[in-house]
């Protein structure tokens, strides 16, 4: 299949790796693509790492500089908020295990450079869920669920509490007790994941997932969620984590066996495949061959062709220059797929009917 190129964006992410000067029209398109994919700050960081930021023409440079400043401000706020969370949970002796962007930032990983962070995700054991929620509420975070149904939806079926928002500062915490929803087909063991956590360097009292588990969580989050408008950002996370952790002794040898143990071999397969195809990620041949052999028989050649047709469209930035006439349909089908993986058919029918009813009935008329 022939799809729109993303070479312009890849050049930006490599810090000017295209090897030629861009025209102002190309700079304009690059800025728009980056904004659609939430990658302005990361492109700015790449150019700064190469010592080429000042070579960007002044007009586009203003956009990248603004995003870079925002990312830096968000990091300062995230660091302070993370310390507040740690202090709140220390009272109950609850470990603070950071996930995703918060973990990348606090650990100083390359994946955090220029990355925007909208909330803080933490992982706790299910038996500690009530105590953690209570401790956070005492420090000002409250549930942002909009209805009784939303409360039941999260607490009965999902892998996290309803997002908790600080009543003064407006900061948001997502408290996870599992990697995937309780109603999903696959159930990675939270106990096994928590047992493998490691300390965040230079930050006493903070923990994060092991390098292998961090990659697997990023892959499962991207390929089980149904919103791909900024999917390239998630794929870039995986690419940068693999590049950084791939130098750790034993990382590649442990990756596939751990994925199989946690029932996450299929999202890992997709993560490695599409990061290679779209971003040129370097993966040892031994890893891809072993992982391909571990897939279920349901992933036929025709099935893989269909998934390529969907993901290679959906993971591009949501911009006309990187989309074709089938891109919208691809994203919609993957949205449907995510719900199908999240719930059994009977429960999914009830949930979707409820959501349709909520959209159709005025808020003041609802009984929740």
C-alpha positions as CSV (number, residue, x, y, z in Angstrom):
1,X,0.0,0.0,0.0
2,X,1.1,3.6,-0.7
3,X,0.6,6.0,2.1
4,X,1.5,9.7,2.7
5,X,5.1,10.1,3.8
6,X,6.1,11.3,7.2
7,X,9.7,12.0,6.2
8,X,9.3,15.7,7.1
9,X,8.3,14.9,10.6
10,X,11.0,12.2,11.0
11,X,13.6,14.8,9.8
12,X,12.4,17.1,12.6
13,X,12.5,14.4,15.2
14,X,16.1,13.5,14.2
15,X,17.2,17.1,14.7
16,X,17.4,18.0,11.0
17,X,18.4,14.6,9.7
18,X,17.0,15.2,6.2
19,X,20.4,16.6,5.1
20,X,19.0,19.7,3.4
21,X,17.5,23.0,4.3
22,X,13.7,23.1,4.5
23,X,11.6,25.6,2.6
24,X,9.3,27.9,4.6
25,X,6.4,25.9,3.2
26,X,7.9,22.7,4.6
27,X,8.6,24.4,7.9
28,X,4.9,25.4,8.0
29,X,3.7,21.9,7.3
30,X,6.2,20.5,9.9
31,X,4.9,22.8,12.6
32,X,1.3,21.8,11.8
33,X,2.1,18.1,11.8
34,X,3.9,18.4,15.1
35,X,1.1,20.3,16.6
36,X,-1.4,17.6,15.5
37,X,0.8,14.9,17.0
38,X,1.7,16.8,20.1
39,X,5.3,16.6,19.2
40,X,6.4,20.3,19.0
41,X,8.3,20.1,22.2
42,X,10.0,16.9,21.3
43,X,11.2,18.2,17.9
44,X,12.5,21.3,19.7
45,X,14.4,19.0,22.1
46,X,15.9,17.0,19.2
47,X,17.2,20.2,17.5
48,X,18.7,21.4,20.8
49,X,20.4,18.1,21.4
50,X,22.0,18.4,17.9
51,X,23.0,22.0,18.7
52,X,21.0,23.2,15.7
53,X,18.1,25.0,17.3
54,X,19.3,28.4,16.3
55,X,19.4,27.3,12.7
56,X,15.6,27.0,12.6
57,X,14.1,30.1,10.8
58,X,12.7,32.6,13.3
59,X,9.0,32.1,12.4
60,X,8.9,28.3,13.0
61,X,11.4,28.6,15.8
62,X,9.0,30.7,17.8
63,X,6.5,27.8,17.8
64,X,9.1,25.3,18.9
65,X,10.5,27.6,21.5
66,X,7.0,28.1,23.0
67,X,6.4,24.4,23.1
68,X,9.8,23.8,24.7
69,X,9.1,26.4,27.4
70,X,5.7,24.8,28.1
71,X,7.3,21.4,28.4
72,X,9.9,22.8,30.9
73,X,7.2,24.4,32.9
74,X,5.1,21.3,33.0
75,X,8.2,19.3,34.2
76,X,8.7,21.7,37.1
77,X,5.0,21.4,38.0
78,X,5.1,17.6,37.6
79,X,8.1,17.3,39.9
80,X,6.4,19.4,42.6
81,X,3.1,17.6,42.3
82,X,4.9,14.2,42.4
83,X,6.5,15.2,45.7
84,X,3.0,16.1,47.0
85,X,1.7,12.7,46.1
86,X,4.7,11.0,47.7
87,X,4.2,13.0,50.9
88,X,0.4,12.2,50.9
89,X,1.0,8.5,50.6
90,X,3.9,8.3,53.0
91,X,1.5,8.6,55.9
92,X,0.0,5.2,55.0
93,X,3.3,3.7,54.0
94,X,2.0,3.2,50.4
95,X,4.6,2.9,47.7
96,X,4.4,5.5,44.9
97,X,5.0,3.7,41.6
98,X,5.0,6.2,38.7
99,X,3.8,5.3,35.2
100,X,4.3,6.7,31.7
101,X,5.3,10.4,31.4
102,X,5.7,11.0,35.1
103,X,8.2,8.1,35.4
104,X,10.1,9.2,32.3
105,X,10.4,12.7,33.6
106,X,11.4,11.9,37.1
107,X,13.9,9.3,36.0
108,X,15.5,11.7,33.5
109,X,14.9,9.3,30.5
110,X,15.3,10.5,27.0
111,X,11.6,9.9,26.3
112,X,10.8,12.8,28.6
113,X,12.7,15.4,26.6
114,X,10.2,18.0,25.3
115,X,7.3,15.6,26.2
116,X,4.0,17.2,27.3
117,X,2.5,15.7,30.5
118,X,-1.2,16.4,31.3
119,X,-1.6,14.2,34.4
120,X,0.3,11.9,36.7
121,X,-0.3,8.1,36.6
122,X,0.5,5.8,39.5
123,X,0.1,2.1,40.1
124,X,-1.0,0.5,43.4
125,X,-2.1,-2.9,44.4
126,X,-5.9,-3.4,44.5
127,X,-5.9,-4.1,48.2
128,X,-4.4,-0.7,48.8
129,X,-6.8,1.2,46.6
130,X,-9.1,2.4,49.3
131,X,-6.3,3.6,51.5
132,X,-4.5,5.4,48.6
133,X,-7.7,7.1,47.6
134,X,-8.4,8.2,51.1
135,X,-4.9,9.6,51.6
136,X,-5.1,11.6,48.4
137,X,-8.6,12.9,49.2
138,X,-7.2,14.3,52.5
139,X,-4.7,16.3,50.5
140,X,-7.3,17.8,48.2
141,X,-7.7,15.4,45.3
142,X,-11.3,14.4,44.6
143,X,-13.0,12.1,42.0
144,X,-13.9,13.8,38.8
145,X,-16.6,11.2,37.8
146,X,-19.6,13.0,36.3
147,X,-22.2,10.5,37.4
148,X,-23.0,7.5,39.5
149,X,-22.7,5.4,36.3
150,X,-19.2,6.7,35.7
151,X,-18.2,5.8,39.2
152,X,-19.6,2.2,38.7
153,X,-17.9,2.0,35.3
154,X,-14.5,2.7,36.7
155,X,-14.7,0.9,40.0
156,X,-16.4,-2.2,38.7
157,X,-14.9,-2.8,35.3
158,X,-11.8,-0.6,34.7
159,X,-8.2,-0.8,35.7
160,X,-8.2,2.6,37.5
161,X,-10.2,4.9,39.7
162,X,-12.0,7.8,38.1
163,X,-9.4,10.5,37.6
164,X,-8.8,12.5,40.7
165,X,-8.5,16.3,40.4
166,X,-7.0,18.6,43.0
167,X,-9.8,21.0,44.0
168,X,-7.4,24.0,44.2
169,X,-4.6,23.4,41.7
170,X,-6.6,21.4,39.1
171,X,-3.9,18.8,38.8
172,X,-5.0,15.3,37.8
173,X,-3.9,11.9,39.2
174,X,-4.9,8.6,37.5
175,X,-4.7,5.8,40.1
176,X,-4.2,2.4,38.4
177,X,-4.5,-0.9,40.1
178,X,-3.9,-2.9,36.9
179,X,-2.4,-2.5,33.4
180,X,-5.5,-3.4,31.5
181,X,-9.3,-3.3,32.4
182,X,-10.6,-6.0,34.6
183,X,-13.0,-7.0,31.9
184,X,-10.4,-7.3,29.2
185,X,-9.3,-10.6,27.6
186,X,-5.8,-10.5,29.0
187,X,-4.9,-9.9,32.7
188,X,-1.2,-9.0,33.3
189,X,-0.4,-9.7,37.0
190,X,-0.2,-6.4,38.9
191,X,1.5,-8.3,41.7
192,X,4.3,-9.5,39.4
193,X,4.7,-6.0,37.9
194,X,4.9,-4.4,41.4
195,X,7.4,-6.9,42.6
196,X,9.8,-6.0,39.7
197,X,9.6,-2.2,40.3
198,X,12.8,-0.2,40.8
199,X,13.7,3.0,42.5
200,X,13.6,6.3,40.6
201,X,17.2,7.5,40.7
202,X,17.9,10.5,43.0
203,X,14.2,10.6,44.2
204,X,13.8,8.8,47.6
205,X,10.4,7.2,48.1
206,X,9.5,7.0,44.4
207,X,9.4,3.8,42.3
208,X,8.9,3.1,38.6
209,X,8.4,0.0,36.5
210,X,11.4,-2.1,35.5
211,X,12.8,-1.2,32.0
212,X,11.2,-4.2,30.4
213,X,7.8,-3.6,32.1
214,X,8.0,0.1,31.2
215,X,8.2,-0.8,27.5
216,X,5.4,-3.4,27.8
217,X,3.1,-1.0,29.6
218,X,3.7,1.7,27.0
219,X,2.9,-0.9,24.2
220,X,-0.2,-2.2,26.0
221,X,-1.4,1.4,26.6
222,X,-1.0,2.4,22.9
223,X,-2.4,-0.7,21.3
224,X,-5.3,-1.3,23.6
225,X,-6.6,2.3,23.6
226,X,-8.9,3.5,20.9
227,X,-7.6,7.1,20.4
228,X,-4.8,7.3,17.9
229,X,-4.9,10.9,16.8
230,X,-1.7,11.3,18.9
231,X,-0.6,7.7,18.5
232,X,2.7,8.6,17.0
233,X,3.7,10.2,20.3
234,X,3.1,6.9,22.1
235,X,5.1,5.1,19.4
236,X,7.9,7.6,19.8
237,X,7.9,6.8,23.6
238,X,8.4,3.1,22.7
239,X,11.2,3.9,20.2
240,X,13.1,6.1,22.7
241,X,12.7,3.6,25.6
242,X,14.0,0.8,23.4
243,X,16.9,2.9,22.2
244,X,17.8,3.8,25.8
245,X,17.2,0.4,27.5
246,X,18.5,-1.6,24.6
247,X,22.0,-0.9,25.9
248,X,21.2,-2.5,29.3
249,X,22.6,-5.9,29.8
250,X,20.0,-8.6,29.4
251,X,17.2,-6.3,28.3
252,X,16.5,-7.8,24.9
253,X,16.8,-11.4,26.2
254,X,14.2,-10.6,28.9
255,X,11.7,-8.7,26.8
256,X,9.8,-11.4,24.9
257,X,9.7,-13.9,27.8
258,X,8.4,-11.2,30.1
259,X,5.8,-10.2,27.5
260,X,4.6,-13.8,27.3
261,X,4.4,-14.1,31.1
262,X,2.3,-11.0,31.4
263,X,0.1,-11.9,28.4
264,X,1.3,-8.8,26.5
265,X,3.1,-10.5,23.6
266,X,0.7,-9.2,21.0
267,X,0.9,-5.5,21.9
268,X,4.7,-5.9,22.0
269,X,4.6,-7.4,18.5
270,X,2.6,-4.4,17.2
271,X,4.9,-2.0,19.1
272,X,8.1,-3.4,17.6
273,X,6.6,-3.8,14.1
274,X,5.2,-0.3,13.8
275,X,8.0,1.5,15.5
276,X,10.3,-0.2,13.0
277,X,8.1,0.5,10.0
278,X,7.3,4.1,10.9
279,X,10.3,5.3,13.0
280,X,13.1,3.0,11.9
281,X,13.6,1.6,15.4
282,X,16.5,-0.9,15.6
283,X,15.3,-4.2,16.9
284,X,17.6,-7.3,17.1
285,X,16.5,-9.9,14.5
286,X,16.5,-12.6,17.2
287,X,13.8,-10.7,19.2
288,X,11.5,-10.2,16.2
289,X,11.8,-13.8,15.1
290,X,11.1,-15.2,18.6
291,X,8.2,-12.8,19.1
292,X,6.6,-13.7,15.7
293,X,6.7,-17.3,16.6
294,X,5.0,-16.7,19.9
295,X,1.9,-15.1,18.3
296,X,-1.4,-16.9,18.3
297,X,-2.6,-18.7,15.1
298,X,-5.3,-16.0,14.7
299,X,-2.7,-13.6,13.5
300,X,-2.7,-14.8,9.9
301,X,-1.0,-13.2,6.9
302,X,-4.3,-11.7,5.9
303,X,-5.0,-10.5,9.5
304,X,-1.6,-8.9,9.6
305,X,-2.2,-7.2,6.3
306,X,-5.4,-5.8,7.7
307,X,-3.8,-4.5,10.9
308,X,-1.0,-2.9,8.8
309,X,-3.7,-1.1,6.8
310,X,-5.3,0.2,10.0
311,X,-2.3,1.0,12.2
312,X,0.0,2.5,9.5
313,X,-2.8,5.0,8.9
314,X,-4.0,5.6,12.4
315,X,-0.5,6.1,13.9
316,X,0.3,9.0,11.5
317,X,-0.4,12.6,12.7
318,X,-4.0,13.7,12.4
319,X,-3.2,16.1,9.6
320,X,-4.3,16.2,5.9
321,X,-0.7,16.0,4.7
322,X,-0.2,12.6,6.4
323,X,-3.7,11.2,5.9
324,X,-5.6,9.6,3.0
325,X,-9.3,9.0,2.4
326,X,-9.2,5.8,4.5
327,X,-7.5,7.3,7.6
328,X,-10.7,8.3,9.3
329,X,-12.2,4.9,8.8
330,X,-9.1,3.2,10.1
331,X,-9.2,5.2,13.3
332,X,-12.9,4.5,13.8
333,X,-12.3,0.7,13.3
334,X,-9.5,0.7,15.8
335,X,-11.7,2.6,18.3
336,X,-14.3,-0.1,17.9
337,X,-11.6,-2.7,18.3
338,X,-10.4,-1.2,21.6
339,X,-13.9,-1.4,23.0
340,X,-14.2,-5.0,21.8
341,X,-11.0,-5.9,23.6
342,X,-12.0,-4.0,26.7
343,X,-15.3,-5.7,27.4
344,X,-17.3,-8.9,26.6
345,X,-20.1,-8.4,24.0
346,X,-23.0,-8.3,26.5
347,X,-21.3,-5.8,28.8
348,X,-20.2,-3.7,25.8
349,X,-23.7,-3.5,24.5
350,X,-25.0,-2.3,27.9
351,X,-22.2,0.3,28.1
352,X,-22.6,1.7,24.6
353,X,-26.4,1.9,25.0
354,X,-25.8,3.8,28.2
355,X,-23.4,6.2,26.6
356,X,-25.8,6.8,23.7
357,X,-28.6,7.5,26.2
358,X,-26.4,9.9,28.1
359,X,-25.7,11.8,24.9
360,X,-29.4,11.9,23.9
361,X,-30.9,13.0,27.3
362,X,-30.3,16.5,28.7
363,X,-28.1,16.4,31.7
364,X,-30.8,17.9,34.0
365,X,-33.2,15.1,33.1
366,X,-30.8,12.2,33.8
367,X,-31.2,9.8,36.7
368,X,-27.8,8.4,37.5
